[in-house]
């Protein structure tokens, strides 16, 4: 579940012009190729990206093009659909 914690949940201070609401969300991408291109630091630190299934029973979400802000419910347990090597 650590992978789905927001920066706020990890106790990190807000920086920039990000709203407290968005800072409290778990940031996700909606496509594998976008994740790879958008996050060069992730490619250096991690070897895989997990594809997960998110439904209305998992929490609240707001889609913004290629990105998803996700606020998981306390009962959220991720269902991994696929693991993709980077």
VMD Tcl script that builds the backbone (N, CA, C; Angstrom):
set m [mol new atoms 258]
animate dup $m
set s [atomselect $m all]
$s set {name element resname resid chain x y z} {
  {N N UNK 1 A 0.809 -1.196 0.000}
  {CA C UNK 1 A 0.000 0.000 0.000}
  {C C UNK 1 A 0.856 1.264 0.000}
  {N N UNK 2 A 2.111 1.161 0.335}
  {CA C UNK 2 A 2.997 2.337 0.344}
  {C C UNK 2 A 3.042 3.000 -1.035}
  {N N UNK 3 A 2.958 2.210 -2.088}
  {CA C UNK 3 A 2.997 2.748 -3.453}
  {C C UNK 3 A 1.802 3.636 -3.767}
  {N N UNK 4 A 0.727 3.507 -3.022}
  {CA C UNK 4 A -0.486 4.269 -3.300}
  {C C UNK 4 A -0.702 5.423 -2.320}
  {N N UNK 5 A 0.311 5.717 -1.519}
  {CA C UNK 5 A 0.214 6.846 -0.599}
  {C C UNK 5 A 0.547 8.141 -1.340}
  {N N UNK 6 A -0.177 9.176 -1.001}
  {CA C UNK 6 A 0.084 10.494 -1.577}
  {C C UNK 6 A 1.289 11.119 -0.894}
  {N N UNK 7 A 1.770 12.222 -1.465}
  {CA C UNK 7 A 2.854 12.955 -0.814}
  {C C UNK 7 A 2.396 13.463 0.553}
  {N N UNK 8 A 1.123 13.876 0.636}
  {CA C UNK 8 A 0.578 14.346 1.920}
  {C C UNK 8 A 0.593 13.221 2.950}
  {N N UNK 9 A 0.199 12.022 2.539}
  {CA C UNK 9 A 0.177 10.875 3.454}
  {C C UNK 9 A 1.583 10.487 3.894}
  {N N UNK 10 A 2.580 10.796 3.063}
  {CA C UNK 10 A 3.969 10.502 3.413}
  {C C UNK 10 A 4.595 11.625 4.230}
  {N N UNK 11 A 3.817 12.695 4.488}
  {CA C UNK 11 A 4.295 13.797 5.310}
  {C C UNK 11 A 5.184 14.789 4.586}
  {N N UNK 12 A 5.170 14.761 3.253}
  {CA C UNK 12 A 6.000 15.694 2.490}
  {C C UNK 12 A 5.310 17.052 2.399}
  {N N UNK 13 A 6.072 18.128 2.517}
  {CA C UNK 13 A 5.462 19.462 2.425}
  {C C UNK 13 A 5.076 19.799 0.987}
  {N N UNK 14 A 4.019 20.574 0.843}
  {CA C UNK 14 A 3.560 21.010 -0.482}
  {C C UNK 14 A 4.581 21.967 -1.071}
  {N N UNK 15 A 4.822 21.843 -2.380}
  {CA C UNK 15 A 5.667 22.812 -3.069}
  {C C UNK 15 A 4.968 23.249 -4.348}
  {N N UNK 16 A 5.362 24.389 -4.844}
  {CA C UNK 16 A 4.799 24.891 -6.092}
  {C C UNK 16 A 3.361 25.359 -5.937}
  {N N UNK 17 A 2.612 25.250 -7.010}
  {CA C UNK 17 A 1.234 25.746 -7.055}
  {C C UNK 17 A 0.205 24.612 -6.963}
  {N N UNK 18 A 0.599 23.473 -6.444}
  {CA C UNK 18 A -0.299 22.319 -6.324}
  {C C UNK 18 A -1.273 22.551 -5.176}
  {N N UNK 19 A -2.545 22.250 -5.412}
  {CA C UNK 19 A -3.559 22.430 -4.369}
  {C C UNK 19 A -3.411 21.339 -3.307}
  {N N UNK 20 A -3.808 21.619 -2.059}
  {CA C UNK 20 A -3.750 20.598 -1.003}
  {C C UNK 20 A -4.562 19.354 -1.357}
  {N N UNK 21 A -5.654 19.537 -2.074}
  {CA C UNK 21 A -6.488 18.398 -2.472}
  {C C UNK 21 A -5.715 17.483 -3.421}
  {N N UNK 22 A -5.079 18.068 -4.412}
  {CA C UNK 22 A -4.312 17.262 -5.362}
  {C C UNK 22 A -3.084 16.653 -4.692}
  {N N UNK 23 A -2.466 17.369 -3.757}
  {CA C UNK 23 A -1.308 16.864 -3.024}
  {C C UNK 23 A -1.689 15.614 -2.223}
  {N N UNK 24 A -2.958 15.524 -1.842}
  {CA C UNK 24 A -3.450 14.383 -1.061}
  {C C UNK 24 A -3.866 13.202 -1.932}
  {N N UNK 25 A -3.730 13.338 -3.246}
  {CA C UNK 25 A -4.124 12.240 -4.143}
  {C C UNK 25 A -2.924 11.381 -4.515}
  {N N UNK 26 A -3.224 10.189 -4.977}
  {CA C UNK 26 A -2.223 9.292 -5.537}
  {C C UNK 26 A -2.217 9.567 -7.037}
  {N N UNK 27 A -1.070 9.893 -7.569}
  {CA C UNK 27 A -0.942 10.243 -8.980}
  {C C UNK 27 A -0.716 8.993 -9.818}
  {N N UNK 28 A -1.527 8.845 -10.879}
  {CA C UNK 28 A -1.404 7.684 -11.764}
  {C C UNK 28 A -1.486 8.129 -13.210}
  {N N UNK 29 A -0.877 7.356 -14.082}
  {CA C UNK 29 A -1.003 7.598 -15.516}
  {C C UNK 29 A -1.919 6.549 -16.116}
  {N N UNK 30 A -2.570 6.926 -17.208}
  {CA C UNK 30 A -3.562 6.050 -17.819}
  {C C UNK 30 A -3.003 5.184 -18.937}
  {N N UNK 31 A -1.748 5.396 -19.316}
  {CA C UNK 31 A -1.145 4.596 -20.386}
  {C C UNK 31 A 0.316 4.305 -20.054}
  {N N UNK 32 A 0.756 3.131 -20.414}
  {CA C UNK 32 A 2.113 2.683 -20.107}
  {C C UNK 32 A 3.163 3.571 -20.761}
  {N N UNK 33 A 3.009 3.888 -22.043}
  {CA C UNK 33 A 4.027 4.665 -22.736}
  {C C UNK 33 A 4.152 6.072 -22.158}
  {N N UNK 34 A 3.082 6.628 -21.642}
  {CA C UNK 34 A 3.117 7.954 -21.023}
  {C C UNK 34 A 3.924 7.906 -19.739}
  {N N UNK 35 A 3.729 6.869 -18.959}
  {CA C UNK 35 A 4.475 6.705 -17.713}
  {C C UNK 35 A 5.962 6.687 -18.000}
  {N N UNK 36 A 6.350 5.918 -18.969}
  {CA C UNK 36 A 7.762 5.759 -19.311}
  {C C UNK 36 A 8.373 7.077 -19.769}
  {N N UNK 37 A 7.656 7.814 -20.610}
  {CA C UNK 37 A 8.171 9.070 -21.154}
  {C C UNK 37 A 8.153 10.193 -20.119}
  {N N UNK 38 A 7.124 10.238 -19.289}
  {CA C UNK 38 A 6.937 11.356 -18.366}
  {C C UNK 38 A 7.789 11.266 -17.103}
  {N N UNK 39 A 8.244 10.090 -16.755}
  {CA C UNK 39 A 8.911 9.920 -15.465}
  {C C UNK 39 A 10.322 9.336 -15.598}
  {N N UNK 40 A 11.284 10.122 -16.080}
  {CA C UNK 40 A 12.640 9.576 -16.225}
  {C C UNK 40 A 13.265 9.142 -14.903}
  {N N UNK 41 A 12.927 9.816 -13.796}
  {CA C UNK 41 A 13.469 9.418 -12.493}
  {C C UNK 41 A 12.932 8.054 -12.076}
  {N N UNK 42 A 11.693 7.765 -12.444}
  {CA C UNK 42 A 11.100 6.465 -12.125}
  {C C UNK 42 A 11.856 5.353 -12.851}
  {N N UNK 43 A 12.228 5.583 -14.095}
  {CA C UNK 43 A 12.954 4.569 -14.875}
  {C C UNK 43 A 14.285 4.227 -14.224}
  {N N UNK 44 A 14.920 5.221 -13.591}
  {CA C UNK 44 A 16.207 4.972 -12.947}
  {C C UNK 44 A 16.048 4.241 -11.617}
  {N N UNK 45 A 14.958 4.534 -10.910}
  {CA C UNK 45 A 14.764 3.990 -9.568}
  {C C UNK 45 A 14.063 2.636 -9.563}
  {N N UNK 46 A 13.098 2.455 -10.470}
  {CA C UNK 46 A 12.286 1.231 -10.484}
  {C C UNK 46 A 12.463 0.475 -11.791}
  {N N UNK 47 A 12.276 -0.815 -11.744}
  {CA C UNK 47 A 12.421 -1.664 -12.925}
  {C C UNK 47 A 11.088 -2.044 -13.552}
  {N N UNK 48 A 9.973 -1.804 -12.822}
  {CA C UNK 48 A 8.657 -2.229 -13.294}
  {C C UNK 48 A 7.596 -1.178 -12.983}
  {N N UNK 49 A 6.519 -1.224 -13.745}
  {CA C UNK 49 A 5.319 -0.429 -13.492}
  {C C UNK 49 A 4.176 -1.422 -13.378}
  {N N UNK 50 A 3.325 -1.236 -12.388}
  {CA C UNK 50 A 2.171 -2.123 -12.213}
  {C C UNK 50 A 0.942 -1.497 -12.865}
  {N N UNK 51 A 0.218 -2.311 -13.586}
  {CA C UNK 51 A -1.080 -1.901 -14.133}
  {C C UNK 51 A -2.116 -2.420 -13.147}
  {N N UNK 52 A -2.940 -1.512 -12.616}
  {CA C UNK 52 A -3.918 -1.900 -11.609}
  {C C UNK 52 A -5.326 -1.597 -12.085}
  {N N UNK 53 A -6.277 -2.297 -11.511}
  {CA C UNK 53 A -7.689 -2.083 -11.806}
  {C C UNK 53 A -8.273 -1.183 -10.730}
  {N N UNK 54 A -8.842 -0.048 -11.153}
  {CA C UNK 54 A -9.453 0.912 -10.239}
  {C C UNK 54 A -10.939 1.019 -10.598}
  {N N UNK 55 A -11.794 0.780 -9.617}
  {CA C UNK 55 A -13.238 0.914 -9.823}
  {C C UNK 55 A -13.786 1.945 -8.836}
  {N N UNK 56 A -15.060 2.247 -8.953}
  {CA C UNK 56 A -15.704 3.195 -8.043}
  {C C UNK 56 A -15.667 2.698 -6.592}
  {N N UNK 57 A -15.542 1.397 -6.392}
  {CA C UNK 57 A -15.482 0.834 -5.044}
  {C C UNK 57 A -14.107 1.041 -4.396}
  {N N UNK 58 A -13.103 1.426 -5.201}
  {CA C UNK 58 A -11.736 1.593 -4.708}
  {C C UNK 58 A -11.491 2.955 -4.074}
  {N N UNK 59 A -12.193 3.968 -4.570}
  {CA C UNK 59 A -11.971 5.322 -4.074}
  {C C UNK 59 A -12.513 6.334 -5.053}
  {N N UNK 60 A -12.117 7.566 -4.861}
  {CA C UNK 60 A -12.541 8.645 -5.748}
  {C C UNK 60 A -11.407 8.969 -6.706}
  {N N UNK 61 A -11.765 9.410 -7.911}
  {CA C UNK 61 A -10.732 9.752 -8.870}
  {C C UNK 61 A -11.187 10.902 -9.748}
  {N N UNK 62 A -10.203 11.577 -10.319}
  {CA C UNK 62 A -10.468 12.654 -11.261}
  {C C UNK 62 A -9.480 12.497 -12.402}
  {N N UNK 63 A -10.013 12.291 -13.586}
  {CA C UNK 63 A -9.183 12.097 -14.766}
  {C C UNK 63 A -8.882 13.433 -15.414}
  {N N UNK 64 A -7.656 13.580 -15.853}
  {CA C UNK 64 A -7.238 14.794 -16.546}
  {C C UNK 64 A -6.380 14.441 -17.743}
  {N N UNK 65 A -7.004 14.025 -18.829}
  {CA C UNK 65 A -6.259 13.641 -20.037}
  {C C UNK 65 A -5.555 12.311 -19.862}
  {N N UNK 66 A -4.233 12.343 -19.723}
  {CA C UNK 66 A -3.428 11.124 -19.601}
  {C C UNK 66 A -3.121 10.776 -18.151}
  {N N UNK 67 A -3.652 11.583 -17.242}
  {CA C UNK 67 A -3.310 11.463 -15.826}
  {C C UNK 67 A -4.578 11.257 -14.990}
  {N N UNK 68 A -4.404 10.597 -13.848}
  {CA C UNK 68 A -5.515 10.356 -12.933}
  {C C UNK 68 A -5.071 10.704 -11.514}
  {N N UNK 69 A -5.849 11.535 -10.834}
  {CA C UNK 69 A -5.664 11.760 -9.404}
  {C C UNK 69 A -6.601 10.794 -8.693}
  {N N UNK 70 A -6.076 10.027 -7.744}
  {CA C UNK 70 A -6.838 8.971 -7.095}
  {C C UNK 70 A -6.744 9.119 -5.582}
  {N N UNK 71 A -7.898 9.133 -4.937}
  {CA C UNK 71 A -7.990 9.196 -3.483}
  {C C UNK 71 A -8.575 7.864 -3.016}
  {N N UNK 72 A -7.729 6.898 -2.640}
  {CA C UNK 72 A -8.221 5.567 -2.283}
  {C C UNK 72 A -8.978 5.570 -0.953}
  {N N UNK 73 A -9.993 4.731 -0.889}
  {CA C UNK 73 A -10.700 4.515 0.376}
  {C C UNK 73 A -9.774 3.721 1.301}
  {N N UNK 74 A -10.014 3.778 2.592}
  {CA C UNK 74 A -9.200 3.054 3.578}
  {C C UNK 74 A -9.234 1.548 3.320}
  {N N UNK 75 A -10.295 1.062 2.687}
  {CA C UNK 75 A -10.454 -0.363 2.408}
  {C C UNK 75 A -9.801 -0.789 1.092}
  {N N UNK 76 A -9.175 0.139 0.377}
  {CA C UNK 76 A -8.587 -0.158 -0.936}
  {C C UNK 76 A -7.484 -1.190 -0.850}
  {N N UNK 77 A -7.610 -2.211 -1.677}
  {CA C UNK 77 A -6.580 -3.234 -1.832}
  {C C UNK 77 A -6.344 -3.361 -3.338}
  {N N UNK 78 A -5.171 -2.954 -3.817}
  {CA C UNK 78 A -4.920 -2.946 -5.258}
  {C C UNK 78 A -4.990 -4.325 -5.891}
  {N N UNK 79 A -5.590 -4.364 -7.070}
  {CA C UNK 79 A -5.639 -5.583 -7.875}
  {C C UNK 79 A -4.699 -5.375 -9.046}
  {N N UNK 80 A -3.573 -6.046 -9.025}
  {CA C UNK 80 A -2.586 -5.905 -10.101}
  {C C UNK 80 A -3.044 -6.723 -11.295}
  {N N UNK 81 A -3.181 -6.051 -12.440}
  {CA C UNK 81 A -3.620 -6.689 -13.678}
  {C C UNK 81 A -2.409 -7.174 -14.464}
  {N N UNK 82 A -1.319 -6.396 -14.414}
  {CA C UNK 82 A -0.125 -6.739 -15.171}
  {C C UNK 82 A 1.071 -6.022 -14.539}
  {N N UNK 83 A 2.256 -6.577 -14.723}
  {CA C UNK 83 A 3.494 -5.931 -14.304}
  {C C UNK 83 A 4.332 -5.772 -15.550}
  {N N UNK 84 A 4.723 -4.516 -15.832}
  {CA C UNK 84 A 5.389 -4.195 -17.079}
  {C C UNK 84 A 6.824 -3.750 -16.779}
  {N N UNK 85 A 7.820 -4.416 -17.396}
  {CA C UNK 85 A 9.202 -3.981 -17.197}
  {C C UNK 85 A 9.448 -2.650 -17.899}
  {N N UNK 86 A 10.251 -1.789 -17.293}
  {CA C UNK 86 A 10.564 -0.497 -17.908}
  {C C UNK 86 A 11.805 -0.590 -18.775}
}
mol reanalyze $m
mol bondsrecalc $m
mol representation Tube
mol addrep $m
